[in-house]
Amino acid sequence: MRRETDWLILPGKTFAEIEAAAIRSSFLRHNGNQRAMRAELQCSRSTLHRKLAKLGLRRRRVRHLTEADLARAFHKHRHSIAAELNIHDSTLIRWINKRAPFAVEE
C-alpha cells in the first residue's frame, strides 16, 4: 500500500487468517522456496519456519537410522530393557545377537 487511499477491505477476516492466506499464497507462488518467501514477506527465517510449521507447510527432513544408531540406542538402554523383561543383561544380549542385524558386544 503506497498511498493512504489504498485500503485492503476483508470483512469478517481476522489478522491471523489474512496472514495465513499471505503465507500460503507466497508458498505456492515460490514453490516452497523459503529464501524468496522471506524476501517477499519480510520476515526472519525462524519466524517463517514457525509459521510454516503452524500451517502444516514445513518440509521435514527424513532421518534414516543406521545400524550404528540402533546399536548405540540399545547399549544406552539395555540395562533398563533387561530389568523390564526381568532377565539378566547377558541373557538379553545373547537373545539379541541371535535375532538382530547388528552385533552386540557383552
N, C-alpha and C positions, 0 to 999 in steps of 0.2 A: 504494500500500500504506500503509494508515494504522496498522495495528497490527502487532506482532511476529508475530502468528499468521497474517497474510495472506501466504501464500507463493505464488509462481508456480513450478510444477513443470513443467519442459520437459526431460525426459530425452533425452540424445543431441543436444541443440541447443547450438551454440556461441553466445557472446555476439554475434558478428558476424551470425549467422543470425537471432537474435532481434531485433537492431537493424534489419536489413534488412526483416524482416516488419513491424515497427512503422512504418518509414518508408513502405513500400508501402501499408499499411493507412491511414495518415494521408493519403497521396497520393490514394487512392481516395475516402476519406471527404470530403475537402475539394476534390475535383476539380482538384487541382494548385495550389490557392491557397496560395502559399508563406508568406504572412503568417500564415494560420490554422495552417499546418503548424508554423511556427516557434513559435507560441504553445503549441501542443499538445505538441510535442516538447522545448520549452525549449532551443533551440539557436540559435546565431548564423546570420546569413544566409550567410556564407561556408561554414560547416560544412554547412548544409543543401544548398547548391549543390554542394559537393564530393561529398556522399553521394548526392545525386540523380544526378549525372553518373556515379558509380561503378555505380549500379544501372540506368543507362540510362533514367532518368525525366526528365532535364532537357530542357526545351524549348530548342531553339537558334533564335536569330534568323536568318532567311534574309536575306542581303545581296544586293541586286541590283546588278550592275555597270552603270555608265553609260558612255556613250561617252567622257566625260572621264576616267573611271578607266582605260579601255583606252588612251587616248592618253597618259596620264601614265605608265603601265607601259611602253608602247612607247618613249617618249622616254628613260626611265630605262635601258632595256636595249638600245637599238637598236645601239649600237656592238658589244656582245658578240654580238648576233644576226648582224650583218654579218660579224664575224670568224669565227663558227662556220660560216656559209654560204660563207665565202671569197669574198665580194663586197665591193665598195666601198659605203660608207654611203649615198651618193647613189643608187646603183642600187637598194638596198633600199627607200629612201623612194619612188622612182618606182614600183616594183613594188607597194608597199603602197597608194599613192594610187590606183592603178588598180582595186584589189580591195577595199579596206577601206571600211567605212561612215563612217569619220571622216577628216578631212583632217589630213595630217601636213605640218608646215612643214619646209623644209630649213634 
